[in-house]
């Protein structure tokens, strides 16, 4: 009798079927060819229900869908961290392609100072920077909506989705500005912030004007404290280096 068992290349468990019973690693890996690469790209762009599906759901009922993601079903939407990184990359790619001055973060200072270098990092890594900024906004939201049952990590998930959509709004206006040569980034900023505040208020299930005001206040204070922290940290680093 032929022994068809092998040891899993990942965890060394004995494998007799097509997949490892311990870690799920395939017994035989598919060859890397054109079909494999095409499948991987498709898998990236169509995670679970797909990034287009996620965008549609976040446009129509952002609060309801994010609440559902947190408490009920995490297979309907693209993973939040991946979503914000992809959308931020789309925005950055469009600004570079059309050679449009960055309208999201604009900082003028000594080119050799640490704060300037830190802001330059933010401009070059919006996906990660937005997640960090989200932490600051989440802290303020926790203060303003302290009676709500959501913890800081759940609020951060909300902000990954919401700020990701904000990046897409910037991307759409960047594309329009690049094609029609009309300055639109100020309008994009207003619409982006308005969407974020509406989505946040909807997530906390509030229809009161005070809820929208608190959402706006938390969002703006989060951005201000994020940029202020960069400025202060950079200044302190420069002062320590000089001494």
Long-range contacts (C-beta under 8 A, 24 or more apart in sequence): 47-78, 47-79, 47-82, 48-75, 48-76, 48-77, 48-78, 49-75, 49-76, 49-77, 49-78, 50-78, 51-78, 51-83, 51-86, 53-77, 54-78, 54-83, 54-161, 55-165, 55-168, 58-161, 58-162, 58-164, 58-165, 58-199, 59-165, 61-202, 62-161, 62-162, 62-165, 62-198, 62-199, 62-202, 62-203, 63-199, 63-200, 63-201, 63-202, 63-203, 63-204, 63-205, 64-202, 66-157, 66-158, 66-161, 66-162, 66-199, 66-203, 67-203, 67-205, 69-157, 69-161, 70-150, 70-154, 70-157, 70-158, 77-161, 80-157, 80-160, 80-161, 80-164, 81-131, 81-160, 83-160, 83-161, 83-164, 84-127, 84-130, 84-131, 84-134, 84-160, 84-161, 84-163, 84-164, 84-167, 85-127, 85-128, 86-127, 86-164, 87-164, 87-165, 87-167, 87-168, 87-171, 88-126, 88-127, 88-130, 88-164, 88-167, 89-126, 89-127, 90-167, 90-168, 90-171, 91-126, 91-167, 91-168, 91-170, 91-171, 91-174, 92-124, 92-126, 94-171, 94-174, 94-175, 94-178, 95-174, 97-178, 98-174, 98-175, 98-177, 98-178, 100-174, 100-177, 100-178, 100-185, 103-170, 103-174, 103-185, 103-186, 103-188, 103-189, 104-170, 105-129, 113-234, 113-238, 114-233, 114-234, 114-235, 114-237, 114-238, 114-241, 115-230, 115-231, 115-233, 115-234, 115-235, 115-238, 116-234, 117-234, 118-230, 118-233, 118-234, 119-230, 122-230, 126-167, 130-160, 130-163, 130-164, 130-167, 131-156, 131-160, 132-226, 133-163, 133-222, 133-223, 133-226, 134-159, 134-160, 134-163, 134-222, 136-222, 136-223, 136-225, 136-226, 136-229, 137-218, 137-219, 137-221, 137-222, 137-223, 137-226, 138-222, 139-222, 140-217, 140-218, 140-219, 140-221, 140-222, 140-225, 141-200, 141-215, 141-218, 141-222, 143-218, 144-214, 144-215, 144-217, 144-218, 145-204, 145-214, 145-218, 148-204, 150-204, 158-199, 158-200, 158-203, 159-200, 161-199, 162-195, 162-196, 162-199, 162-200, 162-203, 163-196, 165-195, 165-196, 165-199, 166-192, 166-193, 166-195, 166-196, 169-195, 193-219, 193-220
